[in-house]
């Protein structure tokens, strides 16, 4: 099943995508929550109810998918937990001297998030906005001290993430936080794809990034140093994961700043992140308003 959050005059709503048709779940299943975190907190019962409602939706609950404005699948996650240096080739292009022995985690804020087709904003203080193709795992069932062998039962689904990174700010210090948290630089979406539609752990799928149609990054998710179960288990050693939390699993090689010459995003560019079996996250690039 494909679930989205979309903009409506009455506020954000949940929808279920059936090809080119979007089912407005506020109409098809008014008893269900209006937000993704609350729906995911219902567990399998909530997802099953949404799927049944979509299958039997009346005509007045059906919208044209291309006509709605998509928001991030989870617009305001409690936690956005990102992983650095999680593909062998990318870790080598950043620092060929060593590979990380443990996952490298850092946080993002919800204010960075934008949805499918919304513009990635190059900030007025920098000209070094970079792209990063990533798979995001979205937590369904929360928990603490989750063993790796049980971790995938806690994942509700997957989405794509373009982690726009402002490189000069990122590398001002050993902490990457500032360069990863400019407003409107984290493209997330277009939809939450439930786990039954992809291989276990979203493993073995082609992941790519293209800028203006030119492939810049391309790898298999099997190339992750630390797979999704390992990441869920490692994070839950430290914190309680909650429904709707987002784990952004890292990017392969080919990012703009590591190229010769460097390639940074500029207004008018279009960046497309694609995952085999899932689809495409597309965002134009624009300058931040002065």
URMOZI-V993913 format. One line per field, one symbol per residue. burial: b if it has 9 or more other ideal C-beta (glycine too) atoms within 8 Angstrom, else e. Layout:
# URMOZI-V993913
burial->???
This chain:
# URMOZI-V993913
burial->bbbbbbebeeebbbbbbeeebbbbbbbbbeebebbbbbbbbbbeebbebbbebbeebeeebbbebeebebbbbbbebebbbbbbbbbebbbbbeeeeeebeebbbbbbebebbbbbbbbbbbbeebebbbbbbbbbbbbbbbbeebebeebbebbbbbbbbbbbbbbbbbeeeeebebbbbbebbbbbbbbbbbbebbeeebbebbbbbbbeeeebbbbebebbbbebbbbbbbbbeeeebbbbbbbbbbbbbbbbbbbeebebbeeebbbbbbbeebeebbbbbbebee
